[in-house]
Amino acid sequence: MADIFISYANEDRESAAQLAQMLEAVGWRIWWDRRIPAGRTWRSVLEDALREMRCMVVLWSHSSVDSPWVTEEAEEARRRGKTIVPVLIQAVEPPIGFRAIQAADLAHWDGTAGDPAAQMFIADLKTVLGTPLAKFDQRSSDLETQKIAEGFSLARMLSGDWRKLALAAAVAAALFAGWQFWLDPRQKIQTPPPSLMGLAITGERQELKPSDTVKLRLTANYSDGQQRNINDGIEWSSSAPGVATITKAGEVTARTAGTADITAKIGNVSSSGWQLSVTTVGPRSPSFEPVKLVDLDISSANKELFTSERAPIRVRGRYSDNTEKPISDGLQWHLSDPALASVNANGELMALRPGKVEVSARFGDRQSSPLTFLIKESPKAMPPQVKPDKPYEPRPVKAPAATEQTRARIAAAISRAGSFRGQGNYAAALVELEKAKAIDNSNEEIRKEIEQTRRACKAEVVLGNKINC
């Protein structure tokens, strides 16, 4: 079981690694590496880590604020009642819903445990988790007590005669000398110096223009948990010297547009690549100001519905030029409880189970305020009323049409598919949709649901998850 779960965006992996090394040196167990063990799925590994952690440390940056995965992990931790400790590694504002929690400021952290900001952060964690326990070996002190006790016991046995007292003193001196002889060689064994475990590169900027320079710093992590800044004996290298070069002193100079990975090596220990981007920016008109999205609003005409019913959600964006436009594509939906409802590609909320659910939409870097829906249990069908018999009257034969029972079966299959898709079980969702398609092959809604499910499954495959689509 991990003490701390570190949630971060992939772009901030280096910062997460530095923080994990520092916290592990303090004595806490950290879960941060998202590598999936053989035979496990990404979703199962993540759920186990979220369930077993004691608290979550969320690294907020420009990348993580825009990451739906980091927001979803933080929301899941809050839903499970776990303690959330936010950390600002860049000067950003956390997403709506997490701004009221006081955040630790490590935006200017130098990467060492001795940094005042890091010390304050560790102290805050100790108030949440307590100080990690350390074992104390008392073997030497117990041995010393035993030898001294044996000397005093022998002295008491021989007391009453000066000869016996002299003999007792000699024996005690011999025991003490023997004990010193046994103990001294052990005391002379020198503790081996701490070994170098890893290297981390930091720099003020990772985006330069041609001819710009930046000085890099190298931090070494040792087996005793200490971190030190290294200035000498470093082998610097650039993966693309045509893009950027680096001197022996660790000074990078940008050459031409492109990307380059800077690495450092001491002995047989190498650092991870520090990626540098060199860009060229053309002249820009000072009077030009692009129109930006400043606010997002969602609404629905129906906020109370029964299970299996749908409610269209309208999204409108307000822009910096005081215009408003409807938005339908590129939206990301967030639900407080995906087991109660889901939102399809057409922006329709599909009620799955009774309860109260909050829905919000995100477009770019803007997120709407939540909209609350109340879902009620569908009323039970009333038994058909018995009518008195009437004389037989022949009626004209009509072409067969879709019955209420057929439509109910299709709606139930689509509802179950949406629930499976929300759980990440895309194979089961597609099975339900194929059942609905077998009932009505020409149903346009079923076709759209199948396409949406397959797109979501392929997106998980692109992320590296082994899922059968």
C-alpha positions in Angstrom: 0.0 0.0 0.0 1.4 3.4 -1.0 1.4 6.3 1.4 1.3 8.9 -1.4 -0.2 8.8 -4.9 1.4 11.4 -7.2 -1.0 12.6 -10.0 0.7 14.5 -12.8 0.6 15.1 -16.6 3.1 13.2 -18.8 4.8 16.5 -19.7 5.7 16.9 -16.0 7.2 13.4 -15.5 10.7 14.8 -14.6 9.2 16.9 -11.8 7.2 14.0 -10.5 10.3 11.8 -10.5 12.3 14.4 -8.5 9.5 14.8 -6.0 9.0 11.0 -5.6 12.7 10.5 -4.9 12.7 13.2 -2.3 9.6 11.8 -0.5 10.9 8.2 -0.7 14.2 9.5 1.0 12.0 10.8 3.9 10.6 7.3 4.3 7.2 7.3 2.6 6.0 4.8 0.0 5.2 6.5 -3.3 3.1 5.4 -6.3 3.9 7.5 -9.3 5.3 5.3 -12.1 2.5 4.5 -14.5 4.2 1.5 -16.1 1.7 -1.4 -16.3 2.9 -4.8 -15.0 2.5 -7.8 -17.3 -0.9 -9.4 -17.2 -2.6 -6.2 -15.8 -4.7 -3.5 -17.4 -4.1 0.2 -17.0 -7.5 0.7 -15.4 -7.2 -2.1 -12.8 -3.7 -0.9 -11.8 -4.9 2.7 -11.4 -8.0 1.7 -9.4 -5.9 -0.4 -7.0 -3.5 2.5 -6.5 -6.3 5.0 -5.9 -8.1 2.6 -3.4 -5.0 1.7 -1.3 -3.3 5.2 -1.1 -3.4 7.2 2.1 -3.3 10.6 0.3 -2.9 12.1 -3.2 -0.4 14.8 -4.2 -1.6 16.6 -7.4 1.0 18.5 -9.4 -0.7 21.4 -11.0 1.0 22.9 -14.1 -0.1 24.3 -17.5 -0.2 20.8 -18.8 -2.0 19.1 -15.9 -4.7 21.8 -15.7 -5.6 21.0 -19.3 -5.3 17.2 -18.7 -8.7 15.4 -18.3 -6.9 12.4 -16.7 -5.3 14.4 -13.9 -8.7 16.1 -13.1 -10.4 12.7 -13.2 -7.9 11.2 -10.8 -8.3 14.2 -8.4 -12.1 13.9 -8.6 -11.9 10.1 -7.9 -9.7 10.7 -4.8 -12.2 13.3 -3.5 -15.1 10.8 -4.2 -13.3 8.1 -2.2 -12.8 10.5 0.8 -9.0 10.6 0.4 -6.9 13.6 1.5 -5.8 15.8 -1.5 -2.5 17.8 -1.2 -2.2 20.1 -4.3 1.3 21.3 -5.3 1.9 24.2 -7.8 5.0 23.4 -9.9 4.1 26.3 -12.2 2.2 29.6 -11.6 -1.2 28.4 -12.6 -4.7 28.4 -11.2 -6.1 24.9 -10.4 -9.4 23.8 -12.1 -12.8 24.7 -10.7 -13.6 22.6 -7.7 -10.0 22.4 -6.4 -9.2 26.1 -5.9 -10.4 26.2 -2.3 -7.7 23.7 -1.1 -4.5 25.5 0.0 -1.7 24.5 -2.4 2.1 24.1 -1.7 4.2 26.4 -3.9 7.1 24.5 -5.5 7.2 26.6 -8.7 10.7 27.8 -7.8 11.9 24.6 -6.1 15.6 23.9 -6.8 15.1 20.1 -6.8 16.8 19.5 -3.4 15.4 18.5 0.0 17.1 21.4 1.7 15.1 24.0 -0.3 12.8 26.0 2.2 9.7 25.4 0.1 10.4 21.6 0.1 11.0 21.6 3.8 7.6 23.3 4.4 5.9 20.9 2.0 7.4 17.8 3.9 6.3 19.3 7.2 2.7 19.7 5.8 2.7 16.1 4.7 3.9 14.9 8.2 0.8 16.6 9.7 -1.3 14.5 7.3 0.5 11.2 7.3 2.6 11.4 10.5 6.4 10.9 10.7 7.7 7.7 9.0 8.8 5.2 11.6 12.6 4.2 11.8 14.0 1.0 13.4 16.7 1.4 16.1 19.3 -1.4 16.6 20.3 -1.8 20.2 22.5 -4.8 19.8 25.7 -3.0 20.8 24.2 -1.3 23.9 22.6 -4.6 25.0 26.0 -6.4 24.6 27.7 -3.7 26.7 25.1 -4.0 29.4 25.5 -7.8 29.5 29.3 -7.7 29.9 29.2 -5.1 32.6 26.6 -7.1 34.5 28.7 -10.3 34.3 31.7 -8.4 35.8 29.7 -7.1 38.8 28.2 -10.6 39.4 31.6 -12.1 39.6 32.8 -9.4 41.9 29.9 -10.0 44.3 30.8 -13.8 44.4 34.4 -13.1 45.4 33.7 -10.3 48.0 34.8 -10.8 51.6 38.5 -11.6 51.1 41.1 -9.1 49.7 42.6 -11.9 47.7 39.3 -12.7 46.3 38.7 -9.0 45.6 42.0 -8.7 43.8 41.2 -11.8 41.8 37.8 -10.4 41.0 39.3 -7.1 39.8 41.8 -9.0 37.6 39.0 -11.1 36.1 36.8 -8.0 35.5 39.8 -6.3 33.8 40.3 -9.4 31.6 36.6 -9.5 30.7 36.6 -5.7 29.9 39.8 -6.1 27.8 38.3 -9.1 25.9 35.1 -7.2 25.3 37.1 -4.2 24.0 39.1 -6.6 21.7 35.8 -8.0 20.4 34.1 -4.7 19.9 37.0 -2.6 18.4 37.3 -4.4 15.1 33.6 -3.9 14.5 33.9 -0.2 15.3 36.8 0.1 12.9 34.6 -1.0 10.0 33.9 2.0 7.9 30.4 2.6 6.6 30.7 2.7 2.8 30.0 6.1 1.2 26.6 6.7 -0.3 26.4 5.6 -4.0 25.1 7.7 -6.8 21.6 6.6 -7.7 20.3 9.1 -10.3 20.8 12.4 -12.0 18.2 15.1 -12.8 18.6 18.1 -15.1 16.8 21.4 -14.6 16.8 24.7 -16.5 14.8 28.0 -16.5 13.5 27.6 -20.0 12.9 24.7 -22.4 11.8 26.9 -25.4 14.5 29.1 -27.0 15.0 31.1 -30.1 18.1 30.8 -32.3 21.2 32.3 -30.5 19.5 32.2 -27.1 21.4 30.5 -24.2 20.3 28.8 -20.9 22.4 27.5 -18.0 21.5 24.0 -16.9 21.8 22.6 -13.4 22.5 19.0 -12.4 21.2 17.4 -9.2 22.5 14.1 -8.0 20.5 11.7 -5.8 22.4 9.3 -3.5 21.5 6.1 -1.8 21.3 7.8 1.6 18.5 10.0 0.4 20.6 13.1 0.0 20.5 15.4 -3.0 23.4 17.6 -4.1 24.1 20.0 -7.0 27.0 18.8 -9.2 29.2 21.2 -11.1 32.3 19.2 -12.0 33.1 15.9 -13.7 29.9 16.0 -15.9 29.8 14.7 -19.5 27.2 16.8 -21.3 25.8 15.8 -24.7 23.1 16.9 -27.2 21.1 14.5 -29.4 21.0 17.2 -32.1 24.0 19.5 -32.2 22.6 21.2 -35.2 19.6 22.3 -33.1 21.4 23.1 -29.9 25.0 22.7 -28.4 26.1 22.5 -24.8 29.5 23.4 -23.3 31.3 21.5 -20.5 30.0 24.1 -18.1 26.4 23.1 -18.9 25.5 26.2 -21.0 23.1 25.4 -23.9 23.1 27.6 -27.1 20.1 27.3 -29.5 21.2 27.1 -33.2 18.3 26.3 -35.6 14.6 25.4 -35.2 13.9 21.9 -33.9 14.1 19.8 -30.8 17.1 18.3 -29.0 17.5 16.1 -25.9 20.2 17.2 -23.5 21.7 14.4 -21.3 24.3 14.4 -18.5 26.6 11.5 -17.4 28.8 10.9 -14.4 30.7 7.6 -14.4 28.2 5.0 -15.5 25.1 6.9 -14.3 23.1 8.9 -17.0 20.3 11.3 -16.6 17.0 11.3 -18.5 16.8 13.5 -21.5 16.0 17.2 -20.9 14.0 18.2 -24.0 14.7 21.6 -25.6 12.6 23.2 -28.3 14.0 25.9 -30.6 11.4 27.9 -32.5 11.4 30.8 -34.9 8.6 33.4 -34.6 7.8 35.7 -37.5 6.9 39.4 -37.1 3.5 39.9 -35.6 1.3 42.9 -35.8 1.1 44.7 -32.5 -2.6 45.6 -33.1 -3.7 42.0 -33.7 -5.4 40.4 -30.7 -6.9 36.9 -31.3 -10.4 36.3 -30.1 -10.4 34.1 -27.0 -13.1 32.1 -25.2 -13.7 33.7 -21.9 -16.7 31.8 -20.5 -18.7 28.6 -21.0 -22.3 28.1 -20.2 -24.5 25.0 -20.3 -28.3 24.6 -20.0 -31.0 22.1 -20.5 -34.8 22.4 -20.8 -35.3 19.2 -18.8 -33.4 18.7 -15.6 -35.7 16.0 -14.2 -36.1 12.8 -16.1 -36.7 9.1 -15.7 -34.2 6.3 -16.3 -33.7 5.5 -20.0 -34.8 9.0 -20.9 -32.5 11.6 -22.6 -32.1 15.3 -22.1 -30.3 17.5 -24.7 -27.6 19.8 -23.2 -26.9 23.1 -24.9 -23.4 24.7 -24.7 -22.7 28.3 -25.5 -19.4 30.1 -25.5 -18.8 33.8 -24.7 -15.7 35.3 -26.4 -13.5 38.3 -25.8 -15.2 40.3 -28.6 -18.5 40.1 -26.7 -20.0 37.5 -29.1 -21.7 34.3 -28.1 -21.7 31.1 -30.2 -23.1 27.6 -29.7 -20.4 24.9 -29.3 -21.1 21.2 -30.2 -17.7 19.7 -31.2 -14.5 19.2 -29.2 -16.3 19.2 -25.8 -15.2 17.2 -22.8 -17.9 16.1 -20.4 -17.4 15.6 -16.6 -20.0 13.8 -14.5 -20.0 13.6 -10.7 -21.1 9.9 -10.9 -20.7 8.2 -14.3 -22.8 5.2 -13.0 -25.9 7.4 -12.9 -25.7 9.0 -16.4 -23.6 9.5 -19.5 -23.4 12.0 -22.3 -23.3 10.8 -25.9 -21.6 12.4 -28.9 -24.8 14.5 -29.7 -24.6 16.2 -26.3 -27.5 14.3 -24.8 -27.5 13.2 -21.2 -28.7 9.6 -21.0 -30.2 8.6 -17.6 -29.0 5.2 -16.4 -29.9 5.0 -12.6 -31.9 7.0 -10.1 -30.0 9.7 -8.3 -28.7 13.2 -8.5 -25.8 13.9 -10.9 -23.8 17.1 -11.7 -22.6 17.6 -15.3 -20.1 20.2 -16.5 -18.5 20.8 -20.0 -14.9 21.7 -20.8 -13.7 23.3 -24.0 -10.0 24.2 -24.3 -8.9 25.8 -21.0 -12.5 26.8 -20.0 -14.9 24.7 -17.9 -18.5 25.5 -17.2 -20.3 25.6 -13.9 -22.0 22.3 -13.1 -25.6 21.6 -14.0 -27.6 19.3 -11.7 -30.0 16.7 -13.0 -32.5 14.6 -11.0 -33.0 11.1 -12.3 -36.1 9.2 -11.1 -37.1 5.5 -11.4 -39.3 4.9 -14.4 -42.9 4.3 -13.4 -44.1 0.7 -13.7 -46.4 0.0 -16.7 -50.1 -0.2 -15.7 -51.9 -3.5 -16.4 -54.2 -3.3 -19.4 -57.8 -2.6 -18.6 -60.3 -5.4 -19.4 -62.9 -4.1 -21.8 -66.3 -5.8 -22.3 -66.6 -8.0 -25.3 -67.9 -6.4 -28.5 -69.2 -7.9 -31.6 -66.5 -8.8 -34.0 -65.8 -6.0 -36.4 -63.3 -6.7 -39.2 -60.6 -4.1 -39.4 -58.3 -3.3 -42.3 -54.9 -5.0 -42.2 -52.0 -2.5 -41.6 -48.3 -3.0 -42.2 -46.4 -4.1 -39.1 -44.8 -1.2 -37.1 -42.3 -0.9 -34.3 -44.2 -1.7 -31.0 -43.6 -0.1 -27.6 -42.0 -3.3 -26.5 -39.5 -3.2 -29.4 -38.6 0.4 -28.7 -38.2 -0.4 -25.0 -35.9 -3.3 -25.8 -33.8 -1.0 -28.0 -33.6 1.8 -25.4 -32.6 -0.8 -22.7 -29.8 -2.2 -24.8 -28.5 1.4 -25.6 -28.7 2.2 -21.9 -26.7 -0.9 -20.9 -24.1 -0.1 -23.6 -23.7 3.4 -22.2 -23.1 2.0 -18.7 -20.5 -0.5 -20.0 -18.7 2.2 -22.0 -18.5 4.4 -18.9 -16.8 1.5 -17.1 -14.3 1.1 -19.9 -15.8 -2.3 -21.0 -16.1 -1.5 -24.7 -16.5 -5.1 -25.8 -19.6 -5.6 -23.7 -21.0 -2.2 -24.9 -20.6 -3.3 -28.5 -22.4 -6.6 -27.8 -25.4 -4.7 -26.4 -25.5 -2.4 -29.4 -25.3 -5.3 -31.8 -28.4 -6.8 -30.1 -30.2 -3.5 -30.6 -29.1 -3.4 -34.2 -30.5 -6.9 -34.8 -33.9 -5.6 -33.6 -33.9 -2.5 -35.9 -31.1 -2.5 -38.5 -32.1 0.9 -39.9 -32.1 2.8 -36.5 -29.8 5.8 -36.9 -29.3 6.3 -33.2 -27.9 2.7 -32.8 -25.5 3.4 -35.6 -24.2 6.6 -33.9 -23.8 4.8 -30.6 -21.7 2.0 -32.2 -19.4 4.6 -33.9 -19.0 6.6 -30.7 -18.1 3.4 -28.7 -15.5 2.3 -31.3 -13.9 5.7 -31.3 -13.6 5.7 -27.5 -12.1 2.2 -27.6 -9.6 3.2 -30.3 -8.6 6.2 -28.2 -7.7 3.9 -25.2 -5.7 1.7 -27.6 -3.7 4.8 -28.7 -2.9 5.6 -25.1 -1.3 2.1 -24.9 -4.0 0.2 -23.1 -4.6 -3.4 -24.2 -8.3 -3.4 -24.9 -10.3 -5.6 -27.3 -12.4 -3.3 -29.6 
